[in-house]
């Protein structure tokens, strides 16, 4: 377990991300929030800086950073803007199943090029009628000779409009349940792939979220990742890798809200003194600080466990749920400290509160995380 003192290398990674976030992301955050424009220029700079795809292994041309280091990056990016941070980190979820289950040849074909030039990939699992209930997906892939023909719809897919390829989960044998799901890489320009309109979301508006329709889309057998029936395992294994950085981003949003609230509480006066001198406000700030510290420690534990090569589903779910709920509460309290100004778009905490909400929903809702945690702790208790 980390000794709570970052190594020199880890500090360098954190500081690189912090400097990039404050110099490149923060000045553009309001613009991208207002317009919903995808931050491609920022992603180009991040790619050149080495902050995109940090976890891709060195033998594929990547930086080979640990999950722990990815968490350090994710927190700093989210302090500046979690929507832009999500746009930058979205590849991680799509590439994670390939790192777990793809052959060496498949990794060289689909992952190595992402280290050579700016490319995007999207994780296409969620459907209009299947979010938390992944077993409810309706997308199918039928084998015809040396090809699979894919039909179905995906929804709420982050990065869909900019992706070069998709990780797609589909049934190859519906009656087998989760053992009948298989995973595929589908190029975005394949015939029959149709990308929907950009969704007008409440928060993280810089992130490109869309639906995708697959209509008689043909992919070769070599685009299947792992054996038939292993898709569920690969799709779920990805979350063990990605939930800690997502939780770290929730900490980052909460940290930004707390820091804004502290600064405002020093400037705003009520009843003759700065409002932070009133116990009601001071205690809200104390709860923010304690909650964020606890959330960060859960994130670090989950990432460290993953980096040790150990199963971390329980730790990742704990971190994701606690950090998401804490981030939302901190942002809500920051709006409260700002009072009427906090409810106004000219002040920063309004945006942070909108951005924070999605952490309780995407990559598994807070309720789903609690199911994972409860099953884990109950099975461990004799």
Secondary structure, DSSP 8 states (H G I E B T S, - for coil): ---SS--HHHHHHHHHHHHHIIIIIHHHHHHHHHH----HHHHHHHHHHT-SSTTS-GGGTS----HHHHHHHHHHHHHHHHHHHHHHHTHHHHHHHHHHH--HHHHHHHTGGGGTS---EEEE--BTTBSS-GGG---EEEEETTEEEEEEEEEEEETTTT-SEEEEEEESSGGGGGGGEEEEEEETTSTTEEE------SS-TTS-EEEEEEEEEEEEGGGEESSTT-HHHHHHHHHHHHHHHHHHHHHHHHHHHHHHHHHHHHH-EETTEEGGGSHHHHHHHHHHHHHHHHHHHHHHHHHHHHHTT---HHHHHHHHHHHHHHHHHHHHHHHHHHGGGGGSTTSHHHHHHHHHHGGGTTTS-HHHHHHHHHHHHHHH--
